[in-house]
Amino acid sequence: MDGTLDHVMIRVEDLEESLDWYQTHLNYEEKGRWEADTFTNVFLGPEDVHEDGALLELTYNHDDRTYEIGDAWGHIAVRVPEDALQESYDQLMAEGVEDYRDPESCGNRYAFVTDPDGHEIEIVKRDHGAKWSIDHTMIRVEDADEALGYWTRKFEYTEVPGRWEADSFSNYFVAPEDAPDEAMKVELTYNYDGREYTMGDGWGHIAVRVDDLDDAWDDLMTREAPDYRDPASCDHNYAFTKDQDGHEVELVTRD
């Protein structure tokens, strides 16, 4: 199993508005599109995204439905150079982006904005990767040991640098052992107060790239991953499992 994180999918209520937002403010360009009768998927990323860098998938359903963000998904984090956090944030503010948490309120370590549908976008300082490329996707989990075990056993991921142990919560980052710095990571956030989370439907899934779809699926079934949508039910184009909290994980192959 390759295991590289291929993309993260979010649902949007106005495709043209969302495309304009990401293309204008994050300088994303369209990398691919899938037009179906009832929905459209568009894949976006920086022009110079790394070959193992993750893309953002926007899904637009043609029936004008609305979505609930929920709180089981946290945010997408995008990179800016180490010395460019305030400058990048100020640029977004000047362009009319919705402020959520400014650099000063975050100890000048990071900042947050929101996209037109309310998805949180974290801005993080990194000395690698293209500007605005996706650094990680954060999900909230109800049992940290189970979550770490899921990614370790099912996908052979390892914990990578970035762990943050605080008094009331912990953050853990996982990725394939040999993933380059430019690849996306999964951030697992665990709060110690025993809270539960609402999944909502504004977020879709994290996609993991595999070498052979059927072989990877067989491995997951052997490792007792939930059978959500097997390859046969998806015309052998992709498949879906879920983690211990119900976050959807897609398996895809990519040339």
Residue frames as qw, qx, qy, qz and C-alpha x, y, z in Angstrom:
[[0.000, 0.888, 0.460, 0.000, 0.00, 0.00, 0.00],
 [0.379, 0.516, -0.032, 0.768, 1.41, 3.38, -1.03],
 [0.414, -0.608, -0.549, 0.397, -0.51, 5.27, 1.64],
 [0.207, 0.026, 0.040, 0.977, 0.29, 8.80, 0.43],
 [0.179, 0.636, 0.553, -0.507, -2.53, 11.21, 1.27],
 [0.368, 0.325, 0.593, 0.639, -3.94, 12.17, -2.11],
 [0.104, -0.427, -0.208, -0.874, -6.62, 14.77, -1.36],
 [0.043, 0.323, 0.719, -0.613, -9.20, 16.03, 1.09],
 [0.060, -0.448, -0.650, -0.611, -12.80, 16.59, -0.04],
 [0.091, 0.331, 0.491, -0.801, -15.18, 19.30, 1.14],
 [0.187, 0.612, 0.728, 0.247, -18.73, 20.05, -0.03],
 [0.079, -0.193, -0.009, 0.978, -19.64, 23.52, -1.25],
 [0.322, 0.614, 0.630, -0.350, -22.98, 25.20, -1.86],
 [0.434, 0.872, 0.019, -0.226, -21.88, 27.52, -4.69],
 [0.870, 0.043, 0.228, 0.436, -19.19, 26.03, -6.91],
 [0.451, 0.694, 0.080, 0.556, -18.32, 29.20, -8.80],
 [0.306, -0.896, 0.133, -0.292, -18.03, 31.21, -5.59],
 [0.818, -0.485, 0.275, 0.144, -15.78, 28.58, -4.02],
 [0.792, 0.303, 0.197, 0.492, -13.62, 28.26, -7.12],
 [0.201, 0.845, -0.010, 0.496, -13.19, 32.02, -7.23],
 [0.543, -0.809, 0.179, -0.133, -12.28, 32.10, -3.52],
 [0.849, -0.313, 0.318, 0.282, -9.56, 29.44, -3.73],
 [0.686, 0.441, 0.232, 0.530, -8.21, 30.63, -7.06],
 [0.075, 0.890, 0.010, 0.449, -8.13, 34.28, -6.00],
 [0.458, -0.820, 0.247, -0.240, -6.92, 34.04, -2.43],
 [0.760, -0.412, 0.486, 0.129, -4.77, 30.89, -2.43],
 [0.244, 0.650, -0.562, -0.450, -3.70, 31.07, -6.08],
 [0.609, 0.005, 0.793, -0.008, -5.00, 27.56, -6.70],
 [0.385, 0.344, -0.527, -0.675, -5.50, 26.25, -10.20],
 [0.893, 0.075, 0.161, -0.413, -7.80, 23.55, -11.46],
 [0.163, -0.460, 0.859, 0.154, -6.02, 20.19, -11.69],
 [0.087, -0.114, -0.951, -0.273, -8.95, 18.00, -12.71],
 [0.500, 0.062, 0.182, -0.844, -12.73, 17.86, -12.95],
 [0.021, 0.172, 0.978, 0.121, -15.41, 15.18, -12.96],
 [0.440, 0.047, -0.028, -0.896, -18.82, 16.18, -14.30],
 [0.046, 0.217, 0.975, -0.018, -21.67, 13.80, -13.46],
 [0.166, -0.563, -0.617, -0.524, -25.41, 14.15, -13.91],
 [0.482, -0.777, -0.390, -0.107, -26.04, 15.13, -10.29],
 [0.529, -0.785, 0.080, 0.313, -22.73, 16.51, -9.03],
 [0.555, 0.744, -0.239, 0.285, -19.41, 18.07, -10.03],
 [0.765, -0.525, 0.050, 0.370, -15.99, 17.37, -8.47],
 [0.415, 0.847, -0.190, 0.273, -13.15, 19.84, -9.01],
 [0.830, -0.320, -0.091, 0.448, -9.57, 19.23, -7.85],
 [0.131, 0.955, -0.089, 0.251, -7.43, 22.26, -6.98],
 [0.778, -0.431, -0.007, 0.456, -3.89, 23.00, -5.85],
 [0.116, -0.824, 0.257, 0.491, -0.97, 25.40, -6.28],
 [0.652, 0.680, -0.278, -0.190, 0.65, 25.52, -9.71],
 [0.389, 0.554, -0.714, 0.180, 3.89, 24.04, -8.36],
 [0.808, -0.397, 0.255, -0.352, 2.38, 21.48, -5.98],
 [0.189, -0.480, 0.856, 0.038, 4.78, 18.65, -5.11],
 [0.507, 0.100, -0.753, -0.407, 4.21, 15.31, -6.87],
 [0.397, -0.267, -0.853, 0.209, 3.23, 13.83, -3.49],
 [0.117, 0.028, 0.314, -0.942, 1.38, 16.94, -2.38],
 [0.175, 0.476, 0.843, -0.179, -2.32, 16.66, -1.62],
 [0.059, -0.293, -0.412, -0.860, -5.05, 18.39, -3.60],
 [0.308, 0.224, 0.516, -0.768, -8.32, 19.94, -2.46],
 [0.024, -0.307, -0.846, -0.436, -11.48, 18.39, -3.90],
 [0.340, 0.143, 0.239, -0.898, -14.58, 20.57, -4.05],
 [0.047, 0.306, 0.931, 0.195, -17.82, 18.64, -4.42],
 [0.325, 0.150, 0.069, -0.931, -20.90, 20.47, -5.64],
 [0.236, 0.340, 0.910, -0.018, -24.26, 18.71, -5.74],
 [0.006, -0.199, -0.463, -0.864, -26.67, 20.06, -8.34],
 [0.304, -0.599, -0.719, -0.182, -29.77, 19.91, -6.12],
 [0.076, -0.667, 0.070, -0.738, -29.00, 23.14, -4.19],
 [0.739, -0.507, -0.432, 0.101, -28.75, 21.35, -0.84],
 [0.115, -0.841, 0.340, -0.405, -27.22, 23.03, 2.19],
 [0.748, 0.089, -0.588, 0.295, -24.68, 21.54, 4.60],
 [0.592, -0.795, 0.065, -0.115, -23.85, 21.40, 8.29],
 [0.323, 0.698, -0.595, 0.233, -20.15, 21.72, 9.09],
 [0.901, -0.346, -0.259, 0.039, -20.30, 19.81, 12.37],
 [0.216, -0.872, 0.420, -0.128, -17.29, 19.68, 14.70],
 [0.927, -0.166, 0.308, 0.132, -15.80, 16.22, 14.05],
 [0.687, 0.418, 0.125, 0.582, -13.71, 17.74, 11.26],
 [0.390, -0.679, -0.141, 0.605, -11.46, 20.62, 12.26],
 [0.189, 0.878, -0.146, -0.414, -9.60, 22.33, 9.46],
 [0.825, 0.418, 0.060, 0.377, -7.34, 22.22, 6.45],
 [0.402, -0.775, 0.157, 0.462, -3.90, 23.76, 7.06],
 [0.679, 0.678, 0.071, 0.273, -2.02, 25.54, 4.27],
 [0.719, -0.284, -0.006, 0.634, 1.64, 26.55, 4.24],
 [0.237, 0.956, -0.049, 0.166, 3.33, 29.93, 4.04],
 [0.602, 0.407, -0.435, 0.532, 7.07, 30.68, 4.44],
 [0.565, -0.373, -0.540, 0.500, 8.38, 30.95, 8.00],
 [0.220, -0.263, -0.159, 0.926, 8.74, 34.73, 7.81],
 [0.148, -0.140, -0.451, -0.869, 5.51, 35.40, 5.92],
 [0.112, -0.468, -0.860, 0.172, 2.66, 34.56, 8.32],
 [0.029, 0.642, 0.349, -0.682, 1.62, 38.13, 9.13],
 [0.098, 0.365, -0.437, -0.816, 2.20, 39.31, 5.56],
 [0.142, -0.148, -0.893, -0.401, 0.11, 36.47, 4.15],
 [0.074, -0.572, -0.754, 0.314, -2.66, 37.03, 6.67],
 [0.042, 0.583, 0.091, -0.806, -2.70, 40.77, 5.96],
 [0.105, 0.147, -0.665, -0.724, -2.94, 40.03, 2.24],
 [0.136, -0.379, -0.903, -0.151, -6.02, 37.86, 2.82],
 [0.056, -0.638, -0.527, 0.558, -7.62, 40.52, 5.01],
 [0.058, 0.457, -0.216, -0.861, -7.02, 43.16, 2.34],
 [0.177, -0.005, -0.791, -0.586, -8.74, 40.88, -0.18],
 [0.592, -0.204, -0.026, -0.779, -11.83, 40.64, 2.01],
 [0.573, -0.038, -0.819, 0.015, -11.35, 37.11, 3.39],
 [0.649, -0.647, -0.167, -0.364, -13.34, 36.32, 6.54],
 [0.108, 0.532, -0.685, 0.486, -11.12, 36.56, 9.65],
 [0.810, -0.369, -0.428, -0.156, -11.40, 33.84, 12.26],
 [0.704, -0.650, 0.013, 0.287, -8.23, 33.95, 14.40],
 [0.357, 0.893, -0.246, 0.123, -5.44, 36.41, 13.66],
 [0.704, 0.307, -0.508, 0.391, -1.72, 35.62, 14.16],
 [0.050, -0.495, 0.487, -0.718, -1.45, 37.64, 17.39],
 [0.753, -0.301, 0.190, -0.553, -4.28, 35.67, 19.02],
 [0.993, 0.058, -0.105, 0.000, -2.42, 32.47, 18.11],
 [0.656, -0.617, 0.275, 0.338, 0.95, 33.51, 19.53],
 [0.301, 0.781, -0.403, -0.369, 2.15, 34.36, 16.01],
 [0.421, -0.233, 0.864, 0.146, 2.54, 30.65, 15.33],
 [0.143, 0.312, 0.846, 0.408, -0.43, 30.30, 12.97],
 [0.319, 0.201, 0.127, -0.917, -3.73, 31.95, 12.03],
 [0.295, 0.350, 0.889, 0.033, -7.18, 30.95, 10.80],
 [0.342, 0.190, -0.177, -0.903, -9.63, 32.16, 8.17],
 [0.559, 0.281, 0.747, -0.225, -12.82, 30.62, 6.79],
 [0.103, 0.063, 0.696, 0.708, -13.92, 29.92, 3.22],
 [0.379, -0.156, -0.227, -0.883, -17.38, 30.86, 1.85],
 [0.714, -0.287, -0.554, -0.318, -19.00, 27.74, 3.36],
 [0.582, -0.710, 0.213, -0.333, -17.40, 28.11, 6.79],
 [0.943, 0.002, -0.180, 0.280, -14.65, 25.50, 6.43],
 [0.400, -0.871, 0.209, 0.192, -11.74, 26.56, 8.63],
 [0.762, 0.521, -0.160, 0.349, -8.40, 27.16, 6.91],
 [0.615, -0.712, 0.098, 0.325, -5.32, 27.29, 9.14],
 [0.493, 0.802, -0.265, 0.210, -2.24, 29.15, 7.94],
 [0.832, -0.492, 0.124, 0.223, 0.96, 27.53, 9.20],
 [0.084, 0.868, -0.466, -0.148, 4.62, 28.50, 8.90],
 [0.939, -0.015, 0.306, 0.156, 6.71, 25.94, 7.03],
 [0.101, -0.717, 0.514, 0.460, 10.15, 25.95, 5.42],
 [0.214, -0.057, 0.896, 0.385, 9.06, 23.39, 2.80],
 [0.283, 0.547, 0.787, 0.031, 6.35, 23.04, 0.18],
 [0.133, 0.435, 0.375, 0.808, 4.72, 25.52, -2.18],
 [0.150, 0.032, 0.345, -0.926, 2.99, 28.53, -0.66],
 [0.644, 0.034, 0.089, -0.759, -0.65, 27.70, 0.19],
 [0.566, 0.105, -0.795, -0.191, -0.07, 23.96, -0.39],
 [0.780, -0.480, -0.129, -0.381, -1.94, 21.67, 2.01],
 [0.058, 0.546, -0.746, 0.377, 0.11, 20.79, 5.07],
 [0.030, -0.077, -0.960, 0.266, -2.39, 18.71, 7.04],
 [0.502, -0.411, -0.405, -0.644, -6.04, 18.01, 7.66],
 [0.083, -0.191, 0.738, -0.642, -7.24, 18.00, 11.26],
 [0.614, -0.351, -0.565, -0.424, -9.95, 15.68, 12.56],
 [0.384, -0.466, 0.507, -0.615, -11.26, 15.36, 16.11],
 [0.606, 0.000, -0.793, -0.064, -11.30, 11.94, 17.75],
 [0.660, -0.589, -0.010, -0.466, -13.01, 10.62, 20.86],
 [0.874, -0.417, 0.218, 0.121, -10.28, 8.13, 21.84],
 [0.147, 0.842, -0.485, -0.185, -6.67, 9.02, 21.03],
 [0.424, -0.344, 0.834, 0.081, -5.37, 5.47, 21.55],
 [0.673, 0.404, 0.617, -0.052, -7.97, 4.02, 19.18],
 [0.451, 0.873, -0.010, -0.185, -7.29, 6.72, 16.59],
 [0.038, -0.735, 0.656, 0.168, -3.53, 6.22, 16.64],
 [0.536, -0.105, 0.838, 0.016, -4.06, 2.46, 16.49],
 [0.672, 0.609, 0.380, -0.184, -6.39, 2.80, 13.51],
 [0.422, 0.860, -0.253, -0.137, -3.89, 4.69, 11.36],
 [0.210, -0.604, 0.767, 0.046, -0.98, 2.54, 12.53],
 [0.544, -0.008, 0.838, -0.040, -2.62, -0.83, 11.97],
 [0.643, 0.602, 0.444, -0.163, -4.90, -0.19, 9.03],
 [0.516, 0.855, -0.020, 0.046, -2.67, 2.09, 6.92],
 [0.840, -0.029, -0.072, 0.537, 0.82, 1.44, 8.39],
 [0.101, 0.872, -0.055, 0.476, 1.22, 5.11, 9.30],
 [0.619, -0.176, -0.448, 0.621, 3.62, 6.36, 11.93],
 [0.213, -0.927, -0.233, 0.204, 3.49, 9.33, 14.27],
 [0.575, 0.455, 0.025, 0.679, 5.60, 12.17, 12.87],
 [0.314, -0.157, -0.331, 0.876, 7.02, 15.28, 14.57],
 [0.197, -0.396, -0.257, -0.859, 4.49, 17.85, 15.65],
 [0.494, -0.499, -0.708, 0.078, 2.89, 16.28, 18.75],
 [0.081, -0.458, 0.212, -0.860, 1.49, 18.88, 21.13],
 [0.480, -0.412, -0.752, 0.184, 0.53, 17.78, 24.65],
 [0.142, -0.472, 0.119, -0.862, -1.49, 20.45, 26.49],
 [0.214, -0.075, 0.733, -0.642, -3.41, 20.36, 29.76],
 [0.600, 0.288, 0.431, -0.609, -6.80, 19.89, 28.13],
 [0.831, 0.512, 0.051, -0.212, -6.02, 18.40, 24.71],
 [0.526, -0.394, 0.613, 0.439, -3.41, 16.65, 22.60],
 [0.633, 0.671, -0.159, -0.351, -2.55, 16.86, 18.90],
 [0.652, -0.244, 0.662, 0.278, -0.89, 13.96, 17.08],
 [0.478, 0.651, -0.328, -0.490, 0.32, 13.93, 13.46],
 [0.730, -0.063, 0.673, 0.102, 0.43, 10.73, 11.41],
 [0.528, 0.687, -0.312, -0.390, 1.66, 9.95, 7.90],
 [0.963, 0.205, -0.130, 0.114, 3.35, 7.14, 5.96],
 [0.732, -0.530, 0.114, 0.413, 6.81, 6.48, 7.37],
 [0.550, -0.070, 0.374, 0.743, 8.65, 7.55, 4.22],
 [0.246, 0.860, 0.430, 0.121, 6.36, 10.42, 3.20],
 [0.433, 0.307, -0.026, 0.847, 8.21, 13.57, 2.05],
 [0.103, -0.331, -0.417, 0.840, 7.77, 16.76, 4.06],
 [0.228, 0.082, -0.284, -0.928, 5.64, 18.18, 1.25],
 [0.337, -0.299, -0.848, -0.281, 3.00, 15.45, 1.63],
 [0.499, -0.525, -0.028, -0.689, -0.15, 16.05, 3.64],
 [0.173, 0.067, -0.883, 0.430, -0.45, 14.68, 7.16],
 [0.502, -0.590, -0.531, -0.343, -3.45, 13.82, 9.33],
 [0.002, -0.333, 0.531, -0.779, -3.71, 15.72, 12.59],
 [0.525, -0.452, -0.717, -0.077, -5.64, 13.88, 15.31],
 [0.119, -0.438, 0.316, -0.833, -7.02, 16.20, 17.99],
 [0.547, -0.377, -0.745, 0.064, -8.13, 14.65, 21.27],
 [0.245, -0.586, 0.182, -0.751, -9.85, 16.69, 23.98],
 [0.244, 0.087, -0.879, 0.400, -9.67, 15.34, 27.52],
 [0.372, -0.031, 0.389, -0.842, -13.17, 16.39, 28.59],
 [0.318, 0.179, 0.926, -0.092, -14.91, 13.37, 27.11],
 [0.447, 0.487, 0.056, -0.749, -16.90, 15.36, 24.56],
 [0.598, 0.300, 0.715, 0.202, -18.59, 13.78, 21.57],
 [0.026, -0.368, 0.348, 0.862, -18.68, 15.24, 18.08],
 [0.635, 0.578, 0.378, -0.348, -21.18, 15.82, 15.30],
 [0.610, 0.024, 0.566, 0.554, -19.96, 14.66, 11.89],
 [0.286, 0.700, -0.006, -0.655, -22.04, 17.01, 9.76],
 [0.768, 0.376, 0.474, 0.209, -21.93, 16.76, 5.98],
 [0.217, 0.954, -0.129, -0.164, -19.97, 19.84, 4.95],
 [0.122, -0.622, 0.755, 0.170, -16.81, 17.74, 5.00],
 [0.861, 0.252, -0.279, -0.342, -16.48, 14.64, 2.85],
 [0.979, -0.140, 0.033, 0.145, -13.38, 12.50, 3.22],
 [0.198, -0.738, 0.586, 0.270, -9.63, 12.08, 3.28],
 [0.905, 0.395, -0.101, -0.123, -8.28, 10.08, 0.32],
 [0.544, -0.552, 0.600, 0.199, -5.35, 7.68, 0.56],
 [0.575, 0.593, -0.460, -0.326, -3.46, 6.70, -2.58],
 [0.782, -0.230, 0.579, -0.022, -2.84, 2.99, -3.10],
 [0.046, -0.412, 0.759, 0.502, -0.90, 1.01, -5.69],
 [0.268, -0.135, -0.872, -0.386, -3.57, -1.64, -6.28],
 [0.495, -0.306, 0.062, -0.811, -7.15, -0.96, -5.20],
 [0.876, -0.187, -0.337, -0.289, -8.25, -4.56, -4.72],
 [0.689, 0.068, -0.564, 0.450, -5.09, -5.61, -2.89],
 [0.028, 0.272, -0.392, 0.878, -5.28, -2.60, -0.58],
 [0.655, -0.295, -0.070, -0.692, -8.94, -3.29, 0.12],
 [0.871, -0.109, -0.479, -0.006, -8.19, -6.92, 0.96],
 [0.447, 0.165, -0.546, 0.689, -5.48, -5.76, 3.38],
 [0.265, -0.298, 0.231, -0.887, -7.93, -3.39, 5.08],
 [0.812, -0.241, -0.242, -0.474, -10.55, -6.11, 5.43],
 [0.775, 0.001, -0.558, 0.296, -7.94, -8.45, 6.93],
 [0.278, 0.118, -0.456, 0.837, -7.06, -5.68, 9.37],
 [0.135, -0.586, -0.766, 0.227, -10.75, -5.36, 10.30],
 [0.026, 0.129, -0.043, -0.990, -11.37, -1.92, 8.83],
 [0.482, 0.454, 0.524, -0.536, -15.05, -1.05, 8.38],
 [0.276, 0.223, 0.751, 0.557, -16.50, -2.08, 5.02],
 [0.214, 0.550, 0.266, -0.762, -18.32, 1.06, 3.87],
 [0.689, 0.639, -0.007, -0.342, -18.18, 0.99, 0.05],
 [0.732, -0.230, 0.547, 0.334, -16.11, -1.80, -1.49],
 [0.108, -0.364, 0.549, 0.745, -14.38, -1.52, -4.88],
 [0.136, 0.310, 0.872, 0.352, -17.11, -3.48, -6.69],
 [0.037, 0.781, 0.583, -0.222, -19.80, -1.06, -5.50],
 [0.019, -0.839, 0.093, 0.536, -17.73, 1.82, -6.91],
 [0.772, 0.634, -0.013, -0.048, -17.07, 0.23, -10.32],
 [0.866, -0.125, 0.052, 0.482, -13.52, -0.52, -9.15],
 [0.317, 0.769, -0.013, 0.555, -12.60, 3.17, -9.45],
 [0.040, -0.499, 0.505, -0.704, -12.23, 3.75, -5.70],
 [0.599, -0.394, -0.697, 0.023, -13.48, 2.43, -2.36],
 [0.225, -0.659, 0.209, -0.687, -14.36, 3.79, 1.08],
 [0.575, -0.297, -0.695, 0.314, -13.79, 2.75, 4.66],
 [0.292, -0.853, -0.048, -0.430, -14.27, 4.72, 7.89],
 [0.259, 0.364, -0.683, 0.578, -12.15, 5.36, 10.94],
 [0.274, -0.271, -0.846, 0.367, -13.24, 4.56, 14.48],
 [0.084, 0.414, 0.386, -0.820, -15.20, 7.84, 14.75],
 [0.498, 0.643, 0.571, -0.117, -16.89, 7.66, 11.36],
 [0.109, 0.749, -0.316, -0.572, -14.63, 9.93, 9.29],
 [0.884, 0.428, 0.179, -0.052, -14.71, 8.62, 5.73],
 [0.307, -0.595, 0.608, 0.427, -11.43, 7.47, 4.16],
 [0.789, 0.559, -0.009, -0.255, -11.33, 6.93, 0.41],
 [0.636, -0.276, 0.585, 0.420, -8.90, 4.63, -1.39],
 [0.568, 0.784, -0.011, -0.250, -7.82, 5.84, -4.82],
 [0.760, -0.017, 0.341, 0.553, -5.23, 4.99, -7.42],
 [0.178, 0.938, -0.022, -0.296, -3.42, 7.84, -9.16],
 [0.814, 0.440, 0.034, 0.377, -1.09, 7.85, -12.14]]
